[in-house]
């Protein structure tokens, strides 16, 4: 008798990864359920466009399904998925963006359900950063990657990664300084 989806929901991730690697579609569905929010948020922060972020997140999971059989150590899945997401973003950034000639997305279109004012302001501030700076900042703070991991994932020199993160963080602090000033008053 095949395990039910409820059993998958209670199972440790390495087991689910191993089952998905053997072609179990229900196990892969559980991995998507567990990780889709994180991947979509990462892509949304990188793109500033909810529709494009959804498309890229879907591409991440398609790539994951195609290549999960190659993952020999299921416990490494979180880092492997993170690298797949970074690679998907980099591939998108390198090719001609099909949305570049389209109508400008209005700020209201970018707001996702449940987003707080701080989230919206952060997304708007991130959108003002140059693409490589935004990539490094998002990978450092959202994906919690080390400078070395970012350098390896993006093929940027370590010093460049550090400069981008420092410059981007300084700019974000300046743009979002009102949040810290409000905290100090309380």
VENKAVEN-V879372 format. One record per residue. N is the residue number from 1. RES is the residue in one letter. PSI is psi in whole degrees, 0 to 359 (none if undefined). Layout:
BEGIN
n=N res=RES psi=PSI
n=N res=RES psi=PSI
END
This chain:
BEGIN
n=1 res=X psi=130
n=2 res=X psi=144
n=3 res=X psi=148
n=4 res=X psi=165
n=5 res=X psi=330
n=6 res=X psi=325
n=7 res=X psi=319
n=8 res=X psi=320
n=9 res=X psi=333
n=10 res=X psi=358
n=11 res=X psi=151
n=12 res=X psi=148
n=13 res=X psi=318
n=14 res=X psi=324
n=15 res=X psi=316
n=16 res=X psi=319
n=17 res=X psi=315
n=18 res=X psi=317
n=19 res=X psi=318
n=20 res=X psi=322
n=21 res=X psi=340
n=22 res=X psi=9
n=23 res=X psi=8
n=24 res=X psi=107
n=25 res=X psi=324
n=26 res=X psi=322
n=27 res=X psi=318
n=28 res=X psi=321
n=29 res=X psi=322
n=30 res=X psi=320
n=31 res=X psi=317
n=32 res=X psi=315
n=33 res=X psi=318
n=34 res=X psi=326
n=35 res=X psi=351
n=36 res=X psi=323
n=37 res=X psi=315
n=38 res=X psi=314
n=39 res=X psi=315
n=40 res=X psi=317
n=41 res=X psi=320
n=42 res=X psi=311
n=43 res=X psi=324
n=44 res=X psi=319
n=45 res=X psi=326
n=46 res=X psi=323
n=47 res=X psi=329
n=48 res=X psi=15
n=49 res=X psi=113
n=50 res=X psi=319
n=51 res=X psi=315
n=52 res=X psi=321
n=53 res=X psi=318
n=54 res=X psi=318
n=55 res=X psi=316
n=56 res=X psi=322
n=57 res=X psi=319
n=58 res=X psi=319
n=59 res=X psi=321
n=60 res=X psi=314
n=61 res=X psi=330
n=62 res=X psi=316
n=63 res=X psi=320
n=64 res=X psi=314
n=65 res=X psi=319
n=66 res=X psi=328
n=67 res=X psi=0
n=68 res=X psi=334
n=69 res=X psi=338
n=70 res=X psi=347
n=71 res=X psi=110
n=72 res=X psi=338
n=73 res=X psi=97
n=74 res=X psi=332
n=75 res=X psi=343
n=76 res=X psi=6
n=77 res=X psi=315
n=78 res=X psi=314
n=79 res=X psi=323
n=80 res=X psi=318
n=81 res=X psi=319
n=82 res=X psi=315
n=83 res=X psi=322
n=84 res=X psi=319
n=85 res=X psi=315
n=86 res=X psi=315
n=87 res=X psi=321
n=88 res=X psi=316
n=89 res=X psi=315
n=90 res=X psi=320
n=91 res=X psi=318
n=92 res=X psi=315
n=93 res=X psi=329
n=94 res=X psi=330
n=95 res=X psi=169
n=96 res=X psi=121
n=97 res=X psi=117
n=98 res=X psi=345
n=99 res=X psi=358
n=100 res=X psi=329
n=101 res=X psi=4
n=102 res=X psi=174
n=103 res=X psi=141
n=104 res=X psi=134
n=105 res=X psi=130
n=106 res=X psi=149
n=107 res=X psi=323
n=108 res=X psi=332
n=109 res=X psi=338
n=110 res=X psi=344
n=111 res=X psi=129
n=112 res=X psi=156
n=113 res=X psi=135
n=114 res=X psi=0
n=115 res=X psi=137
n=116 res=X psi=168
n=117 res=X psi=320
n=118 res=X psi=318
n=119 res=X psi=317
n=120 res=X psi=315
n=121 res=X psi=321
n=122 res=X psi=315
n=123 res=X psi=319
n=124 res=X psi=319
n=125 res=X psi=318
n=126 res=X psi=323
n=127 res=X psi=339
n=128 res=X psi=344
n=129 res=X psi=148
n=130 res=X psi=149
n=131 res=X psi=312
n=132 res=X psi=328
n=133 res=X psi=313
n=134 res=X psi=317
n=135 res=X psi=311
n=136 res=X psi=318
n=137 res=X psi=314
n=138 res=X psi=319
n=139 res=X psi=325
n=140 res=X psi=313
n=141 res=X psi=322
n=142 res=X psi=313
n=143 res=X psi=352
n=144 res=X psi=43
n=145 res=X psi=147
n=146 res=X psi=165
n=147 res=X psi=318
n=148 res=X psi=318
n=149 res=X psi=321
n=150 res=X psi=316
n=151 res=X psi=316
n=152 res=X psi=316
n=153 res=X psi=327
n=154 res=X psi=351
n=155 res=X psi=26
n=156 res=X psi=147
n=157 res=X psi=147
n=158 res=X psi=317
n=159 res=X psi=323
n=160 res=X psi=317
n=161 res=X psi=312
n=162 res=X psi=317
n=163 res=X psi=316
n=164 res=X psi=317
n=165 res=X psi=315
n=166 res=X psi=312
n=167 res=X psi=315
n=168 res=X psi=318
n=169 res=X psi=317
n=170 res=X psi=318
n=171 res=X psi=317
n=172 res=X psi=318
n=173 res=X psi=318
n=174 res=X psi=314
n=175 res=X psi=329
n=176 res=X psi=20
n=177 res=X psi=334
n=178 res=X psi=331
n=179 res=X psi=323
n=180 res=X psi=321
n=181 res=X psi=321
n=182 res=X psi=323
n=183 res=X psi=324
n=184 res=X psi=333
n=185 res=X psi=325
n=186 res=X psi=none
END
